[in-house]
Amino acid sequence: MALSFLGKWFGGGRGTAPALAEVRTELDRLAAERPAFAAPVKWLRQLLDDLAPLTSPVPGLILDPTRAREKLASGVPLLRDERVPVDGKAFRKRWQRACAALQSVNPEASAAALADAVKRKRLDPEALVGALVAGRPEIVHRRAEELSLDPTLAASLLRFALFPHFTALAASLSSLRDGTAWERGYCPTCGSWPLLGEFRGLDQSRFLRCGLCGDEWQVSHLRCPFCDCRDHERLSFLHVEGEEGKWRAAVCDQCRGYVKMVATLSALPPLALLVADVTTLHLDLAAAERGYTQGP
């Protein structure tokens, strides 16, 4: 694959993440090289401006360091039981633009209905965020079904609309995790399940990465993040021949879950997580064909 910018993230240098213009060019190339994935790649391309890290401060969230340590020690994510402030106006703009982009690449998707649901305040941003940080993503699905909306698509749109806000929020809370171990399969900041993982550095340490807030946490190589299985006979990898050194899917035969893993020299920037996710869609298909699912 001729994605030159991926070399900077997956195997190369100490430079900064590529500029958005370069990312767009390379996503165009990926869409051309893998026509089957052209629609999601083009959708991501159109969303890049809204997914880039925020340049303005996020609404404040004050969390006492002692309380933060107690929560983490008890396996409770930092944002659990906290009121997470959301800029409703900014959220609605990102949601509407994401729906418009989706409509342009996939006219058959229910983008118009999803856009209208937020416009008419039938889907409330604060309620949706509250469900996520409470560890109840099923509430988002249930609310979408009540409105006759596609629940999976609604959840994806929600993650994209919140991504720049939550990645900035995670960065602002990162110091609260200093010196505290986290050995759970879900994110220590927001409680979401990992989008993918990294085998990082020369020693290939294993890190999981959150798809909502971009946070990272180190875990054991021999461990399923979803059911905590540690039986080497039930844990294995799926990969395409010749790609095992770059990306593969770690699968668990106990819970039938999987998480995609990429090889990196250092932590991927938040936006690169989304690029890595769409670059490895073929692994999602391979895992699904074998009966594995991406998390609970």
Secondary structure, 3 states (H helix, E strand, C coil): CCCHHHHHHHCCCCCCCCCHHHHHHHHHHHHHHCHHHHHHHHHHHHHHHHHCCCCCCCCCCCCCHHHHHHHHHCCCCCCCCCCCCCCHHHHHHHHHHHHHHHHHHCCCCCHHHHHHHHHCCCCCHHHHHHHHHCCCHHHHHHHHHHCCCCHHHHHHHHHHHHHHHHHHHHHHHHHHHCCCCCCCCCCCCCCCCEEEEEEECCCCEEEEEECCCCCEEEECCCCCCCCCCCCCCCEEEECCCCCCCCEEEEEECCCCEEEEEEEECCCCCHHHHHHHHHHCHHHHHHHHHCCCECCC
